[in-house]
Amino acid sequence: MRVLTATPVPDPEPAATMAHPLATAGRNDPRAYLLKQSHVAATLGSPFTGEILAAAYRQLWRAPRLDATIAEWPLDPAASAMALRLNAGLHALARRGTFADLSALYAGDHTEFDRAVGEALELGEPTLLVWMAHPTQTNEVRRSSAFMAALSLLAKRHGMPFDLLEVGASAGLNLLLDHYAHDLGGVAFGDSNSRLRLQPDWQGAPPPMAHVAIASARGADLRPLRLDDSHTRERLMSYVWPGDEVRSECLAQAMLLARDDVPLVDRESAGTWLSQRLREPQAAGTMRVVQHSMVLQYLPEDELLALKASILEAGHRATRDRPLARIGLEWNRDRTQVLLCLTSWAGRAGDGERQILAACHPYGAWLKWHLPAQGQVTA
C-alpha cells in the first residue's frame, strides 16, 4: 500500500509583477479581478495558475458570452471565487484532452499561454459557462488538520467523544478526519496506519496531547458530491491548481479512503439543516461540534444569520454533560488571513467567547498556532 506524506513546501516570496498589458477594465470591473487572482496564485506558489488567469484576462474577448457573464458578475468576485471557477473549468478541459494545445500547455510541452487559453475560451465557452455557474467545491483535506487541532483542545478540556456536524461539507472528506494520520507539531492524531499522512508546516507550540474520539459525523451541502461517481472525482481534481502534486495526491488518497467509509452528507441548505440537527436529542457525555471551512462567504445573508442564530440558541441550551462547540476556518473580514476560531458552550460563565487558535494557509499547507505550550485555555 502506498503511503503519502504531505509535507508542504514553504510559500515563496511574492512573485515579481508579471508582464501584463495595461488593463482595459476599470478597477471595479469584475474582469480586472482575474489579474488580481493571477498575482494571488503566484504568491501562493502557483505561477502557472497565475499565467493561466492572466492569459484568460487577455483573451476573454474571444468568448463574448463568458466575457459578459464576468463583466456583469453580481457577487463579490473574491468571496464567490469567480476567477477560481474559470480556472477550474480550464483545468477540466485540459485534463479531458478536449483541446490538444491546452492539454500540451498543462503538460509543460510549450508556454504559449495566450494561444492555448484563447482557443479554449473560444471553443470551450459553453463548458466554461457551466463551471462559472457553480461555486468551487475543493474539499481540501489538509484543512482537516486544523479541525483536529481544535478538537484536541476540546478533548483535553471535556474528555468526551464528538458528534460532528459540518455545513458546506461538499463530498464530506473532512468528516473523515479521524481516518487520516496527522502530525501536528510533533504530536500524532488520527489513524497512525492511514495511507494518508498530513503534516502541515507547524509554527508555534504543539496542540495538547489528547484522544480525539469521533462518535458520529454528518454534513450538509446544497450540492453534495458523490465520490462513487467518476465525473465527480474528476471535478474535484480539476479544482486543484495544476502542478500542486501534494494537494492532488492528498485528495486522491482521501477519495480512496472514502470508498470504504462513505461520508454522510445530506442535500439541504445550511441554515435549515443545522437548525434541525441541533434540536435533536443529544446523548449525555457527548459534545456536539459544528464545523465549517471556507463556506460562510457563499451563504446568502439571511441564511448566514439563521445559521448563527441556531448555533447561539443551541449554545444557550448547552450543559456541562451536553456541551456544544463551533470550529470555523474562514477568511477574516478584509480577506488578509484565514483564521481557525473556536467557540464553546457548557452552561458555565464565560461560555460563548470566540477564540482565535491559529492563522492558516488557505489550503492547509501551514498553520501558525497562537496558544502556549500544552494549549491551555481558560475553562
Secondary structure, DSSP 8 states (H G I E B T S, - for coil): ---EEE------------------S-TTSGGGHHHHHHHHHHHTT-HHHHHHHHHHHHHGGG-HHHHHHHHT--S-TTTTTHHHHHHHHHHHHHHHTSSHHHHHHHHTS---HHHHHHHHHHHSHHHHHHHHTS------GGGHHHHHHHHHHHHHHH---EEEEEES-TT-GGGGGGGSEEEETTEEEE-TT-SEEE--EEESS--------EEEEEEEESS---TTSHHHHHHHHHHS-TT-HHHHHHHHHHHHHHHHS---EEES-HHHHHHHHHHS---TT-EEEEEEES-GGGS-HHHHHHHHHHHHHHHHH-BTTB-EEEEEEEE-TTSS-EEEEEEEESSSTTTT--EEEEEE-TTSSEEEE-S-GGG----
